Amino acid sequence: MIYPEIEPWFLQVTDLKQYAYCPRVVYYQYCLANVRPTTYKMEAGVQAQGRVQDLEQRRSLRPYGVTDGVRHFHVALTSARLGVSGQIDMVVETEEEGARRVFPVDFKLTRRKPARHVKLQVACYGILLEENWETPVQEGWIYLIPARQAVRVPITQALRRSVEKQLSEIRNMIEAERMPEATPRRSRCVDCEFRRFCNDVL
């Protein structure tokens, strides 16, 4: 368990996606130390992202709506204001009408249309990028690896507010050590690495 009164601590950007998927995943990660195993899906995702990075260095940036730019991979950023840190798969830096433009790209090993919890994660990366690189970030992108498709995510004010609200909810849950309700979508429990802890739902 993390003890906030003893030392500063940061949430991870990926907690946003996990919390929206099932709040208990985040609860177990922070309140039950060192219990999360590495799953096949995690390993497959890492391998796929490595292959995409190699391809990205050779392919055009047109899928992201730009023709020229510099790619930065595995960009680690922190926001003291939000109390969150994360590593962006790729940041594209370009110039548009004489002004610097940057945006995050998140690689996903899925063909599914990005759900809201994935968009929250991308929006949070955009906020971190904006604060650290001191450049306005208006959009992010999700690259669906199997479909070879880039999906644009406008980083709106409403999405920014949702990011801050959810980070606050997560932090309050962890500090209170209050186990939340499991996701109502029980199909998500079947392959969950924490299923053995949820005796009340399985």
FENQUI-V164514 format. One line per field, one symbol per residue. ss: DSSP state (H for helix, E for strand, L for the rest). psi: psi as a letter, one per 40 degrees, with the letter a starting at -180 (. if undefined). burial: # if it has 24 or more other C-alpha atoms within 12 Angstrom, else .. A space follows every 50 residues. Layout:
ss = ???
psi = ???
burial = ???
This chain:
ss = LLLLLLLLLLEELHHHHHHHHLHHHHHHHHHLLLLLLLLHHHHHHHHHHH HHHHHHLLLLLHHHLLLLLEEEEEEEEEELLLLEEEEEEEEEEEEELLEE EEEEEEEELLLLLLLHHHHHHHHHHHHHHHHHHLLLLLEEEEEELLLLEE EEEELLHHHHHHHHHHHHHHHHHHHHLLLLLLLLLHHHHLLLLLHHHLLL LL
psi = ihgdediiiiiidedddddddhddddddddeghfehihiddddddddddd ddddddeeiieddeeidiihhhifhhiihddefiiihhdhhhhahhfeih hiiihhhhgieihhidddddddddddddddddefhhheiiihhhddefhh hhhhgidddddddddddddddddddefhhiiiiegededdeheedeegee e.
burial = .#.......######################................##. .##..#....#..#....#.#.#.#.###..#############...... ##########...#..##############..#...#########...## #####...##..##.##.###.##....##.##.....#..#.##..... ..
